[in-house]
Each structure stands twice: as structure tokens, then as C-alpha cells.
Amino acid sequence: MNWKWAFFILIGVNVVVIVSFWFLLSPIGSDSAPEEIPDGEMPATEEEVLFTAETSLDQISTYMRSETDDAVDIHMEEDEIVFTGRYTIFGMDVDLNLYLVPTVSDSGNLRLEENGMAIGSLNLPSSAVLRVIGEQADLPEFVHIYPQEGVIDVHVNDIDIGEDLYLRLGDSGLDNGLIPLEAVYGDA
């Protein structure tokens, strides 16, 4: 008679386990399909600033010094960006000072207009120097040099940061050597 009670208890435990699983796996409430939950708001089709960041000419100068063996410095003097460097040409150390006036376009790109140049005691036209820089320097794709116009364009919009994302300089431009950047969702 003991085995009969054990059999019925075992069947009871099995039924309780099966019913418990059935309640856990079956939907509670109405018989209709669950509502779709949206994945989140999609960014607007117009331009939308996702985040802003700021860097400085000092940080860029430090980065350039770490990437090259040449003594390079970039800083602001009044409204000009001054690029200074010391280069060895034909065994002689030559100082280069390049004075650039920055302007920010409506699209957020940077234009640097040459406003003066000194290369040691050499008297070279700036167009020749900019042409040599454009031909010799390993510049990123988004930097374009126009020697005849004395202009260096930095197409910040062309820096690849992701699909439908681009960078632009902030509205405040370059104040006191600070460079505001905005990451924007939309078409550049």
C-alpha cells in the first residue's frame, strides 16, 4: 500500500510542475497580441547636434609634436593662428613661421588664409611654399591647399565619424585658441 501513495504523490508533483510551467509561459491578460514597443525616437530628418566637444590649439600642437620629430608649435596671436617650426634643410636648421587668419564657413568648415610667412632668411613667395607643403606633406584627405590663393581649407565635414554623422566647427569659431566641434546627424 505504501507504493500506491508514493505513486500518487509523484503524479501530483508532476502535475504541479507542469501547471506551474504552463502559467509561467502563457500570456496573462487579454488574448490579443502584445503591443509593439517603439525602439526609440529616430533623429529628426533635419540636422541635429548630437554632442559638442572642444579642443585647443595647444592640444593640437602637443599631438603634432608627439607625431613628428620636428619642433612644431601652433598658437594664437590676436586673430591669427601662428604655425612655427624648425626644420633641417640641406643640413641647416631653418625656422618657419606661418601666419594664418582663420574663418569658419556657414557649413562649419575651416578656412585658413595665409597672412605672412617667414622661412629663415630665405625670400620665397608664399604660393611656392604652400605648393611644396601640399606636394610633400602627408596631409589627410580633408585638408586642401590652394597655393595660388594662399588658402588652406580644412573640410571638417569630410572627417568620417559614422553613417549620416559629420563634424563641424561650432558657431563661436576659434576664440582664444579654443576649437568647438559639433557632431551632427544629417546630411553634410
C-alpha positions in Angstrom: 0.0 0.0 0.0 3.0 2.4 0.5 3.9 2.2 -3.1 0.4 3.4 -4.1 0.7 6.6 -2.0 4.2 7.3 -3.4 2.9 6.8 -6.9 0.0 9.3 -6.3 2.4 11.8 -4.7 4.8 11.6 -7.6 1.9 12.2 -10.1 0.7 15.1 -8.0 4.2 16.7 -8.0 4.4 16.2 -11.8 1.0 17.9 -12.3 2.0 20.8 -10.1 5.3 21.3 -12.0 3.6 21.1 -15.4 0.8 23.5 -14.4 3.4 25.9 -13.0 5.4 25.9 -16.3 2.1 26.4 -18.2 1.3 29.5 -16.1 4.8 30.9 -16.5 4.8 30.5 -20.2 1.3 31.6 -21.1 0.4 35.3 -21.5 -1.6 36.8 -18.7 -4.4 39.2 -19.7 -6.2 39.5 -23.0 -5.9 37.1 -25.9 -4.8 39.9 -28.3 -1.2 40.2 -29.5 1.1 42.3 -27.3 1.5 46.0 -28.3 4.6 46.9 -30.3 7.1 48.9 -28.3 8.9 51.5 -30.3 12.7 51.2 -30.5 13.1 54.8 -29.5 12.8 58.1 -31.3 14.6 58.4 -34.6 16.6 61.6 -35.0 14.9 64.3 -37.0 15.4 64.4 -40.7 16.9 67.8 -40.4 20.4 68.4 -38.8 20.5 67.6 -35.2 23.6 68.2 -32.9 24.2 65.0 -31.0 27.1 66.3 -28.9 29.7 69.0 -28.7 33.4 68.9 -27.8 36.2 71.3 -27.5 39.9 71.1 -28.2 42.6 73.7 -28.2 45.5 74.7 -30.4 47.8 73.7 -27.5 46.4 70.2 -27.6 46.8 70.0 -31.4 50.3 71.3 -31.0 51.1 68.7 -28.4 49.7 66.0 -30.7 51.8 67.2 -33.6 55.0 67.2 -31.5 54.3 63.6 -30.5 53.8 62.5 -34.1 56.8 64.2 -35.7 60.5 64.7 -35.0 60.3 68.4 -35.9 59.9 71.1 -33.4 56.4 72.3 -34.1 54.2 74.8 -32.3 50.7 76.2 -33.0 49.3 79.1 -31.1 47.1 82.2 -31.4 48.4 85.7 -31.6 45.5 88.2 -31.6 43.2 86.9 -34.5 45.9 84.8 -36.2 46.9 81.2 -35.9 50.7 81.1 -35.9 52.4 77.9 -37.0 56.1 77.8 -36.1 58.6 75.0 -36.8 62.2 74.3 -37.1 63.3 72.1 -40.0 66.6 70.8 -41.3 67.0 71.6 -44.9 70.3 70.7 -46.7 71.9 70.3 -43.3 70.9 73.7 -42.0 68.3 74.4 -39.3 65.6 76.7 -40.7 62.8 78.4 -38.8 59.4 78.5 -40.4 56.7 81.0 -39.3 53.3 80.8 -41.0 50.6 83.3 -40.1 47.1 82.2 -40.9 43.8 84.0 -40.5 41.0 81.5 -39.6 37.4 81.9 -40.8 34.6 79.4 -40.2 32.2 78.8 -43.2 28.4 78.5 -42.8 28.8 74.8 -43.2 31.2 74.6 -40.3 34.5 74.1 -42.3 37.7 76.0 -41.5 39.5 78.2 -44.0 43.0 79.4 -43.2 44.2 82.4 -45.2 47.9 83.0 -45.3 48.7 86.4 -43.9 52.5 86.2 -43.7 55.4 83.8 -43.9 59.0 83.7 -42.9 61.4 80.9 -43.7 64.7 81.7 -42.1 66.5 84.3 -44.2 65.0 82.9 -47.4 62.8 85.2 -49.5 60.3 82.8 -51.1 56.8 83.5 -52.3 54.1 82.0 -50.1 52.5 80.3 -53.1 55.7 78.3 -53.7 55.9 77.3 -50.1 52.3 76.3 -49.9 52.7 74.3 -53.1 55.7 72.4 -51.7 53.8 71.8 -48.4 50.8 70.4 -50.4 53.1 68.2 -52.5 55.5 67.0 -49.8 53.3 66.8 -46.7 51.3 63.7 -45.9 48.0 65.5 -45.4 44.7 63.9 -44.6 42.1 63.8 -47.4 40.0 66.6 -45.7 42.8 69.2 -45.9 43.1 71.0 -49.2 45.8 73.6 -50.1 45.3 76.2 -52.8 48.8 77.8 -53.2 47.8 80.5 -55.7 45.1 81.8 -53.4 47.2 81.4 -50.3 44.4 79.3 -48.7 44.3 76.1 -46.7 40.8 74.6 -46.4 40.1 72.1 -43.7 36.9 70.3 -44.6 35.9 69.2 -41.1 32.6 67.9 -42.6 34.6 65.2 -44.5 36.0 63.6 -41.4 34.4 60.1 -41.3 32.8 59.6 -37.9 29.9 57.3 -39.0 27.0 56.9 -41.3 24.9 60.1 -41.5 27.2 61.8 -39.0 29.6 64.6 -39.6 31.7 67.1 -37.7 31.5 70.9 -38.0 33.0 73.8 -36.1 30.7 75.4 -33.6 29.2 78.9 -34.1 31.6 80.5 -31.7 34.5 79.9 -34.1 38.0 80.0 -32.8 38.1 82.1 -29.7 41.4 82.3 -27.7 42.7 79.2 -29.4 39.7 77.0 -28.4 38.1 75.0 -31.2 34.4 74.0 -30.6 33.3 70.9 -32.5 29.8 69.6 -33.0 28.9 66.1 -34.1 25.8 66.4 -36.3 23.2 63.9 -37.5 22.0 64.6 -41.0 23.3 65.4 -44.5 26.5 67.4 -44.6 
